[in-house]
C-alpha cells in the first residue's frame, strides 16, 4: 500500500504544479496582451521558433544555446511577442524559452526549463558586433570568441562593464561620454549591437509591469547612439 500512497501523492503534486503553472501562464499572457494594446503594439502569444534563427547572430540567443552546462540546448522559442512601432522605432519584445538536461544519481534524465526577456530595436543600418555587459556570462562568451576587453578612460565604467567588439573604433563611438554616464546609472543592462539590431536582454523573465520601463530604456540607449554612425553606412 505504501508505494501506492507515495505514487498517488506524487501524481497529486504534479497535477497541482501543472494547474498553478497554467494559471500563471494565462495571467501573464493576459497582462502582456493588455500591455500591447496600451502601447499600440501587436501581440502574438504563440510559440515562434523562427526568431532564434532570424537573430542567431545575437550572442544571447546563439551562444547560450551552445555553452550552458556544456551541452547544446533544445526547444528554443519565443512567445508572448510584442511587435510594432514604438516611439518611432520598429521593436520586438518577447519571452524566450529553452531547455537543458541533467542526469540524477539513478541515471534518470531530467528536463530543466529556462526563461528570459529579450528586447530588440531594429536599426536603419548594419553594424559590427558589440557587446556591453557586466563581467560575467557575456565576458566569458567574448573571451571564448577571442575578443579582448576594451578599456576606456573612465575607470569606473571599465571596472563595471565588459565591452567587446572586433571594431574598437565603433565601440568607442557607441560608448561616448553620454552613453557611459547613462550606463553607470543602469548597470543591470546588457546590450548587444550587430547587423541591424540593437538588443537588451535579461537573465530572467521580467514581470509584465517591467516591460514598458525597460522598453523605454532601450529607446534611450538608441537615442544615445551618435547619428553620424548612421550617415556613414
N, C-alpha and C positions, 0 to 999 in steps of 0.2 A: 504493500500500500504506500509506503513512504516514497518510493520513486514516482508513483503516480501523483502524489500530492505535490512533490517538488516540480514535476513536469507541468502540472496544472498551474502552479504558481508562476513558473517562468512564462508560460503562454499568456497568463493574465497580465503580467508586467509588460510583455511585448505588445499586447493589444492596447494597453493604456498609453504606452510610449508612442505608438502609431497614431492614436487618436489625438493626443496632445500635439504631435508634430503636424498633423493635418490641419488642426485648428489654427496653430501658429502660422503655418504657411498661407492659409486662407486670409488671415488677418493682415499679414504682410502684403499679400497680393492686392487686397482691397485698399490698403493705405498707399501703396505705390501707384495704383490706378487713380486714386483721388489726387495725389501729388502731381501726376502727369497732367490731369485736367486743369489743375491750378496753374501749372507752368506753361500750359499751351503746347504740351509735347504729346507725341503718340505713345501708346503703351501696348506692349506685347508681353503677356505673362508666360508664353510658351517657351519650351526649350529650344535653343538655337545653337547648333554645333558648328555653324559656318563662321561665327565671329572669331573663334580662336584661330581658325585657319586664315581668315582675312587679315587679322592683326598679329600673325605669328612672328612678325619682326620685333614686336614689343617683348622685352625680356620677361616681364611679369606673366605674360600669357604663354611664353615659349619655354624659358629656362626652368621655371618652377615645375613644369611638366616633366622635366628630364632628370633633375638633380635631387629633388626632395626624397629623402630616405634612401638615396642611392638607387632608385628604380624609376622607371617610366610610369607616369600616372595615366589613368584612363577615364573614360566617361566625362570628358571635359565639355561643358556647355555653358552658355549664357542664358539667363532668364530674367523675368521682370524687367524688360528692356524699355527704357525711356529714350526717345529719339526725336530730333527735330531742330527747329531754330530757337535758340535761347539767347536773348540779348544780342542778336545779330550774328550768332555763331552756330554752325552745324555741330550738334553734340550727340553723343550716345552714352548712356549711363546704364549699367546693368549689374545684377548679381551674377557671380561666377561660381561654378561648382566643378570639383574634380575629385577623384577617388584615389586612395593609396591602399596598400595591403600590408598586413603583417601576419606572422605565424606565431601562435601561442606555444607554450611548452609541450602541448599534446599534439602539435603539428596541424592544428586547425587554422585555416586561413580566415582572417578577419578583414572586413572592409571598413575603411575609415572615410567619411565624407568631409570635405573641406569647402568652405565658402569664403568669398571676399567680395568687396565692392570695387568697381572699376569705372573710371570716368575718361572719356575721350572727346577732345575737341579737334575738329578737322581743320587743318591749316591750308591756306591757299598756295603753298609752296612745299617743295621737298627738301628735307634736311638730313644731315648725317646723324648717327646715333649719339644721344647724350643722355646720361643717367645722373640724376641728382637725388641723393638719399642719405639717410643716416648710415654710419658704419654698421655693417651687419650683413643681412642677406644679400643686398644688391652689391655691396662691395666684394663679397666672396664670389658672386657671379662674374663681376667685371674682372677680378683677378684671374678667374678661370679662363676668361676670354683673352687675357693678355693685355688688358688696358691698365695703364698706370693712373694712380690718383693724381688729379691736377691740383696744384697748390694755388692759393690766392693771397693777395696782400692782407686780407682780413684773417688774422689768426683765429678769431672766434669762429668764423664761417668754415675755415679749413678744418678746424677741430671737430665741429659738429656735423659737417656734411662730407660725404664722399662724392666727388664729381669725376666722371669718367667719360671720355669720348675719344675717338680716333682723330678728331679735329679740334685741337686746343684753341685755335682762334675762335671757332664757333662757340666753344664752352665759355670763353672769356666774354664774348659778345652777349651771350644769354645771361651769364652771371654778372651783370653790371651792378653798379652801386645800389640802384633801387631794388633790383631783384634780391640781392644779398640782404638788404635791410628787411625786405618782406619775409624772406625765408627764415631769418633769425627769429622772427616773431611767429613763425609757423613751422616749427622744427619737426612736426609729425608728418609733413608732406614728403612723398616720394614721387618724383617727376621723371617722366620719360619723354623724349622727343626723338622721332625718327620718321623718315619718309614724310608723309603729310599728316602726321598725328602728334598731338600733344596730349599726354595721358597722366592722370593722377590715380594712384592705387593705394589700397589699404590692406593691412594684414588680416582683416576680418570683415564680416558683413556689417555695414553701418545700419543703424536704426533708420526707418523712413524719415523721421524728422531731421536727421543729419544730412540727408541727401542734398536739399536745396542749399544750405550753407556751404557745403563742400563744392557744389556746382558753381557757386559764386566765387569760391576761391580759385577754381580752375579758370574762370573768366578773368580774374585778377592777374593770375600768372600770365595769361595770354596778353593782357594789356601791358605787361612789363617787358615783353619781347620788343626789342628795337625795330621800328618799321623799316629801317634800311636793310634788315635781313631779308625782307620780302621783295624789295625792289631789286636786289641783286640776283634773284632767281627767276 
